[in-house]
Amino acid sequence: MAEIKFHRAGLAVEVRGLRLRLGDTQVLRGVDLHVPRGAIVAIIGPNGSGKTTLLRCLLGLETPDEGEIRLLGEPVGRKVLSRVAYVPQRLQLDRNFILSVREFLSLRLQAAKGWMWQGHRKTDEQLRGALADVGVESLFDRPIAGLSGGQLQRVLIAFSLLTKPELLLLDEPTAGVDNPGERSFYELITGIHQRLKLTVVLVSHDLSMVYRHATRVYALNGVVCCEGTPEEVMNADSLRQAYGIHVTPYHHDHPPGHHHVH
Amino acid sequence: MFTEAYMQRALLVALMLGPLCGFIGVFVTARRMSFFSDTVSHAALAGIAVGFWMGFQDPTIPMTLVSLGVAMLMLWLREKTDLLNDTIMALLLSGSVAFGIVVMSLLKGYRGELDRYLFGDILSVGPVDVGLAAVVVAIAGGWVLWNLNSLALITAHEDLAHVSGISVRALNYAFVILLTVVVSLSIRLLGIILVTSLLVIPPATARNLANNLRQQILGSIAIGALGGFGGVAASFLLNLPCGPSIVLVCVGMFLLTLASRSLLRLGRRQSPAP
């Protein structure tokens, strides 16, 4: 018993038998996942494989039909989520909303505390520091709406790191970013990972970049069909069978009304 | 102009509701809820008709209650059915207007009242409305101020807000209730047809010149106050309907800020970059 407890405490993410049906589609069909603390894990899969849905379950944004999820040893809830950070797909941020980078970041510090943000010198220093950590200090007073994709991505990461999380979850972080941008992004993430000693879980449809940086890869297709080191997953026959990476192009086949499944 | 009791009441209400609408409007526009607020205001017509039918002299209460009912029905339909948002709102909007007009035409002697509620009338602002406005400004303004951070984060990204520990659903419902009450109260001044403009034009005007949310909020509050005051004054001095006067003053300010923004941009483009 004591051994099991110890084992659990060593896991950043533990998922057992997760099943979720959205509309007519059984998106998750019994997912098991064990992410040790301090790892950089990539969850890969084609569109519709349920990877974003899995992430949404981890964040408490979807309630699974069956199965168990533990983050940092605790069930998903407000308490544990305060130790978790989430970097959404950057394109989902409403860019018509007039927020400066400074205002956006201060929302994280004061979220749900009901304090009107106003130039506090100490807060400003902290926010500038967070931006400097991701290499975009100069964006401090710029409106969010005017940022490039790569800049916005870094601002989102700075936002997520403000509360000193132990677990960082990223959704399709490099979707729509060009090749050099993607490389520098992964260098940034590995840098953060080493400096802050946190666990990183990123969801991606693209194995090529993940390959160089992840310590462990899970290939998802409704279930975890393949897991291991990037080399093992790349070479696994089961992966090719599951969804034919580098063999056949994937065809978009969205069932109507299932916009959460990407 | 300031000596007449009804003018004092109208100006007072305009100076309370104008800034409040400007403040809330920042979130109404950013969250694309202007059609929602339009639906809620038109639903008030059904409430007014029901109020008169039941013999109320002052239909403020039934008007607000029916609007709230329609707002909740809208949210419920959105969650429980796969009807499109637009369809739900258009359905409820036209349905309640039709219901209201049919009931009003069945009742005798209320045809004149219809105009007053459709376009707003300073004469219809009673002492009760002043008190109500004060209470609503205190509660609604205080609530939005208290939840400013959460509202801003929900507006930027709902999921991010949820993960940051904000009760997104509860806050969304509270915001809708508050918006509905503010809209119902503002109908006296602006009229059913134009009430949404006070939620939309001040924030849009402020946005022309603002660089961040704080500036937009402060600007929108100021423009709401100016528009409300200027409109009521113009309505009195020129004997114009109240709602349209307020809206025209606001539109005028919008055009001015739009022009000055364009000039600023032009100037920036012509001067060499620093």
Chai-1 contact restraints between the chains, C-beta under 6 A:
chainA,res_idxA,chainB,res_idxB,connection_type,confidence,min_distance_angstrom,max_distance_angstrom,comment,restraint_id
A,L59,B,V163,contact,1.0,0.0,6.0,A-B,restraint_1
A,L61,B,D159,contact,1.0,0.0,6.0,A-B,restraint_2
A,R78,B,G165,contact,1.0,0.0,6.0,A-B,restraint_3
A,L81,B,V163,contact,1.0,0.0,6.0,A-B,restraint_4
A,Y86,B,V163,contact,1.0,0.0,6.0,A-B,restraint_5
A,P88,B,D159,contact,1.0,0.0,6.0,A-B,restraint_6
A,P88,B,L160,contact,1.0,0.0,6.0,A-B,restraint_7
A,L93,B,H157,contact,1.0,0.0,6.0,A-B,restraint_8
A,D94,B,A156,contact,1.0,0.0,6.0,A-B,restraint_9
A,F97,B,A30,contact,1.0,0.0,6.0,A-B,restraint_10
A,F97,B,T155,contact,1.0,0.0,6.0,A-B,restraint_11
A,F97,B,A156,contact,1.0,0.0,6.0,A-B,restraint_12
A,I98,B,R207,contact,1.0,0.0,6.0,A-B,restraint_13
A,I98,B,L213,contact,1.0,0.0,6.0,A-B,restraint_14
A,I98,B,Q216,contact,1.0,0.0,6.0,A-B,restraint_15
A,L99,B,L213,contact,1.0,0.0,6.0,A-B,restraint_16
A,S100,B,N212,contact,1.0,0.0,6.0,A-B,restraint_17
A,E103,B,N212,contact,1.0,0.0,6.0,A-B,restraint_18
A,E103,B,L213,contact,1.0,0.0,6.0,A-B,restraint_19
A,L107,B,N149,contact,1.0,0.0,6.0,A-B,restraint_20
A,L107,B,A152,contact,1.0,0.0,6.0,A-B,restraint_21
A,L107,B,L153,contact,1.0,0.0,6.0,A-B,restraint_22
A,Q110,B,N149,contact,1.0,0.0,6.0,A-B,restraint_23
A,A111,B,N149,contact,1.0,0.0,6.0,A-B,restraint_24
A,A111,B,L153,contact,1.0,0.0,6.0,A-B,restraint_25
A,A111,B,S164,contact,1.0,0.0,6.0,A-B,restraint_26
A,A112,B,S150,contact,1.0,0.0,6.0,A-B,restraint_27
A,A112,B,G165,contact,1.0,0.0,6.0,A-B,restraint_28
A,A112,B,I166,contact,1.0,0.0,6.0,A-B,restraint_29
A,G114,B,W146,contact,1.0,0.0,6.0,A-B,restraint_30
A,M116,B,L148,contact,1.0,0.0,6.0,A-B,restraint_31
